[in-house]
Amino acid sequence: MSTELTKLSALAVRDLLAAGEISSVELVEAAAARLAVVEPQMNAVPTLCLDRAREQARAADVARRAGRSSLLGGLPIVVKDNSDVEGVRNTGGTSIFRDRISTESDRTVALMEANGAITLGKSNLSELGGAQTTNSVHGATRNPYDRRLTCGGSSGGAAVALATGEAWLAHGNDYGGSLRIPAAFCNVTGLRPTPGRVPRKRLADPFDTIAVEGPMARDVVDLALFFDAMTGYDSGDILTAPTSEPPFLAAALTPRKPARVAVSADLGMLPIEEPIRSALDRLAEMLNRAGVAVAHNSPDVAGAMDAFRVLRGEGFYATFEPLFETHRHAFPAPVLADLLRGRDQPGNAIVSANRFRSELYRRTVDVLDEHDFLICPATQVMPFSVETLFPETVAGQPMQDYLDWISITAIWSLTGLPAIAIPIGFSREGLPVGVQILSHARREADLFRLAAWIERELALPIGPIDPR
């Protein structure tokens, strides 16, 4: 029975819980059994807190029998290892925090658990900000479709846990693509929401709109279910606000064909590998056949990565400045370069970057006003060797640094607009390909409706796989 439970969708399991046909304790034990099988091969959830999860599950079962329901009802999840879960190790993937134990859960985790989530453990991530899930504390996490390859990052452990059936839902966060890249590499879904939708962990800058928390799941309906459990007003996050919107799950359960979309394989300038271009071409053809008005269009993004590097440097240095001198040796070389940029760059560079960001936002809104949605790849490359920190070339074009290959996601992080990542197919070698879909701020419901429609039309295989 436990093997069968891990194959079910999060919504199906939640409904079985509500009907009293299974218990939260059973789910935790099913997940624990699956983790024992998968983890030696994948290293997706290196820190487990199963005793804590069992205690939570028993409490959830008692509450449910007493008629006290919750949105998730006692559904096990994993939390990214840069967020605080009370009593659990939180390394952030860096030796600086190797032995840190959280004394309380951060606001994101507290809200998820209040809505019925049970934390199984902490998922692996990149070391302080990269897009390849490997670090000096826990090592590398592998791609379930080919263990020789990377799962992307930085929320890579989350994506792998979903793809292999170790958990039904997974928490992540996104700065330059961390929810979208691993989703594309692992055939799962992820949502980078509008800033303020999901209360965030305590940040150095509470006014920042680049870093966001968000959900990951195997399919669009499960993604919406989890998003409902993550959203809400929180006095500790000034960007959040009360809302009376219907549940996002309702939107995902009512797929809607769009009237019009913009599609761009390369935003007019980026190198993109051929399997990704081909998959996007097939998607555009499907949209055309369905009667959707497809325009090949995108805003001008030239100069966006220069602005991203400036603002990333500023933000990283603001966060890590108190630790910089005493722990300088512990920062990976690429991240150290970000920190030094943030420390040394002139003020006019920051002014120019912020001005560019505002202009990019306006140009993107103009495109969305005309086409409603913008669809483009979620990665520029296919999964590469797990031993490689970042590809030195993409489609024959040299990469400037460890950020260049994630330009297609990082650019949109600057705008603050929501983006949903969904699978659209596989390469000839059987590796997943994914896209990201952008829309106007706070229109996540529209993204869920469109993504659910595409998912239904493509009818790709969904569900956990055994590592290959």
Buried (B, 14 or more C-beta within 10 A) or exposed (E): EEEEBBEBBBBBBBBBBBEEEBBBBBBBBBBBBBBEBBBEBBBBBBBBBBEBBBEBBBEBBEBBEEEEBBBBBBBBBBBBBBBBBBEBBBBBBBBBBBEBEBEEBBBBBBBBBBBBBBBBBBBBBBBBBBBBBBBBBBEBBBBBBBEEBBBBBBBBBBBBBBBBBBBBBBBBBBBBBBBBBBBBBBBBBBBBBBBBBBBBBEBBEEEBBBBBBBBBBBBBBBBBBBBBBBBBEBEEBEBBEEEEEEBBBBBBBEBEBBEEBBBBBBBEEBBBBEBBBBBBEBBBEBBEEEEBEBBEBBBBBEBBBEBBBBBBBBBBBBBBEEBBEEBEEBBBEBBBBBBBBBEEBEEEBBEBBBEBBEBBBEBBBEBBEEBBBBBBBBBBBBBBEBEEBBBEEBBEEEBEEBBBBBBBBBBBBBBBBBBBBBBBBBBEEEBBBBBBBBBBBBBBBBBBBBBBBBBEBBEBEBBBEEBE
